Amino acid sequence: MELGLRDRVAVVLGGSRGLGKAIARELARERARVVLAARSLPRLREAAEEIRRETGATVLPLVADVTQEGSLEQVVEEAAQRWGRVDIAVANAGGPPVTTVETSSLDQFRYALELNLLGTVRLAKAVIPHMKRQRWGRFVAIASVAARQPMPGLVLSTTARAGVLGFVKAMAVELAPHNVLCHTVLPGYIRTRRLEELARERAGREGREPETVLAEYAQQIPLGRLGDPQDVADLVAFLVSDRARYLTGTAIPVDGGLWRGI
Ligand SMILES: NC(=O)c1ccc[n+]([C@@H]2O[C@H](COP(=O)([O-])OP(=O)(O)OC[C@H]3O[C@@H](n4cnc5c(N)ncnc54)[C@H](OP(=O)(O)O)[C@@H]3O)[C@@H](O)[C@H]2O)c1
């Protein structure tokens, strides 16, 4: 299926690893020009080189921290100066630590809101003027099924991500007249470094093997397996394409059926 992404300019946050890297790679395969942003430059360079080698696409690695004022504005301006436009923005970063309501400090709540909610807001504010001017834009926030369904240890994620759902929905309504279409994607258990870390931490606390914990996650999933980052990347590539021209304000779980809501 032709997605019509050739030469589109995409900014992918958290693009050096995991879900962000898989999304960036998929957009590069579709011949988009991709900016990868994250905090560690060596990891970004490595990811950019790998994607370039594999796809032949133009990939620009830029250092950014979604929690820092001005950081995302700089990334977006650099992309716009280089290529004259910014078509696609994917808000993504790391996840907050495992805690409970009682063990989380207020500082941990503040940081989760900075990382996952305000990082999304900052990216949106930086790209909206470009997308409105072009009368074409696609904004995708990577949240979590934890936004809809509390999961053990993920209260910080649930709190911040429920805000992301509300923010992106409001943005979708406000920007629809400008042909800027906005979505939230809700991954379930997707096998990345973060999921492996979460499993290792839990296994350590419970005196078990990380693979046993991962197998237990998989048992909760109707499709019977953990997700692969490519499962998320395929949905995002569709959502940012011309093929998804009549969709906006959606919130789509990519979770093998984990979320039991109707
Ligand atoms: N994997 C899952 O099963 C799953 C499920 C639901 C939701 N999610 C959410 O999806 C997002 C991506 O998950 P993942 O599994 O791909 O995580 P990951 O493997 O830990 O990758 C996170 C990426 O974000 C970057 N990053 C972290 N903090 C950042 C910051 N402050 N500013 C800019 N970039 C930052 C990291 O690079 P640097 O460290 O170099 O900055 C890295 O590129 C997370 O928010 C996670 O909570 C994941």
The ligand as a MOL file (V3000), in Angstrom:
LIG
                    3D

  0  0  0     0  0            999 V3000
M  V30 BEGIN CTAB
M  V30 COUNTS 48 52 0 0 0
M  V30 BEGIN ATOM
M  V30 1 N 7.7420 -0.9010 25.7080 0
M  V30 2 C 6.5190 -1.0130 26.1850 0
M  V30 3 O 6.0130 -2.1120 26.4310 0
M  V30 4 C 5.6820 0.2190 26.4290 0
M  V30 5 C 4.3410 0.0550 26.7710 0
M  V30 6 C 3.5580 1.1610 27.0050 0
M  V30 7 C 4.1050 2.4160 26.9120 0
M  V30 8 N 5.4140 2.5610 26.5930 0 CHG=1
M  V30 9 C 5.9410 3.9170 26.5460 0
M  V30 10 O 6.4320 4.1950 25.2520 0
M  V30 11 C 7.5690 5.0660 25.3510 0
M  V30 12 C 8.7550 4.4320 24.6330 0
M  V30 13 O 9.0150 3.2010 25.2490 0
M  V30 14 P 10.2830 2.3010 24.8660 0
M  V30 15 O 9.9590 0.9610 25.3940 0
M  V30 16 O 10.6480 2.4850 23.4440 0 CHG=-1
M  V30 17 O 11.3950 3.0000 25.8090 0
M  V30 18 P 13.0010 2.9280 25.7120 0
M  V30 19 O 13.4360 1.6900 25.0200 0
M  V30 20 O 13.4780 3.1960 27.0990 0
M  V30 21 O 13.3840 4.1910 24.7720 0
M  V30 22 C 13.1400 5.4840 25.2190 0
M  V30 23 C 13.6770 6.4870 24.2030 0
M  V30 24 O 13.3590 7.7990 24.6710 0
M  V30 25 C 14.5660 8.5540 24.8600 0
M  V30 26 N 14.3580 9.4190 26.0280 0
M  V30 27 C 14.2280 9.0590 27.3270 0
M  V30 28 N 14.0660 10.1410 28.0970 0
M  V30 29 C 14.0920 11.2250 27.2610 0
M  V30 30 C 14.0090 12.6260 27.4690 0
M  V30 31 N 13.8600 13.1580 28.6840 0
M  V30 32 N 14.0850 13.4280 26.3800 0
M  V30 33 C 14.2470 12.9140 25.1470 0
M  V30 34 N 14.3450 11.6040 24.8860 0
M  V30 35 C 14.2720 10.7710 25.9490 0
M  V30 36 C 15.6600 7.4940 25.0370 0
M  V30 37 O 16.9570 7.9790 24.6760 0
M  V30 38 P 17.8890 8.7640 25.7530 0
M  V30 39 O 17.8430 7.9590 27.0220 0
M  V30 40 O 19.2310 8.8360 25.1060 0
M  V30 41 O 17.2720 10.1220 25.9160 0
M  V30 42 C 15.1800 6.4560 24.0360 0
M  V30 43 O 15.5010 6.8410 22.7210 0
M  V30 44 C 7.8190 5.2730 26.8530 0
M  V30 45 O 7.2010 6.4540 27.2610 0
M  V30 46 C 7.1410 4.0790 27.4860 0
M  V30 47 O 6.7440 4.3150 28.8190 0
M  V30 48 C 6.2120 1.4940 26.3410 0
M  V30 END ATOM
M  V30 BEGIN BOND
M  V30 1 1 1 2
M  V30 2 2 2 3
M  V30 3 1 2 4
M  V30 4 1 4 5
M  V30 5 2 4 48
M  V30 6 2 5 6
M  V30 7 1 6 7
M  V30 8 2 7 8
M  V30 9 1 8 9
M  V30 10 1 8 48
M  V30 11 1 9 10
M  V30 12 1 9 46
M  V30 13 1 10 11
M  V30 14 1 11 12
M  V30 15 1 11 44
M  V30 16 1 12 13
M  V30 17 1 13 14
M  V30 18 2 14 15
M  V30 19 1 14 16
M  V30 20 1 14 17
M  V30 21 1 17 18
M  V30 22 2 18 19
M  V30 23 1 18 20
M  V30 24 1 18 21
M  V30 25 1 21 22
M  V30 26 1 22 23
M  V30 27 1 23 24
M  V30 28 1 23 42
M  V30 29 1 24 25
M  V30 30 1 25 26
M  V30 31 1 25 36
M  V30 32 1 26 27
M  V30 33 1 26 35
M  V30 34 2 27 28
M  V30 35 1 28 29
M  V30 36 1 29 30
M  V30 37 2 29 35
M  V30 38 1 30 31
M  V30 39 2 30 32
M  V30 40 1 32 33
M  V30 41 2 33 34
M  V30 42 1 34 35
M  V30 43 1 36 37
M  V30 44 1 36 42
M  V30 45 1 37 38
M  V30 46 2 38 39
M  V30 47 1 38 40
M  V30 48 1 38 41
M  V30 49 1 42 43
M  V30 50 1 44 45
M  V30 51 1 44 46
M  V30 52 1 46 47
M  V30 END BOND
M  V30 END CTAB
M  END
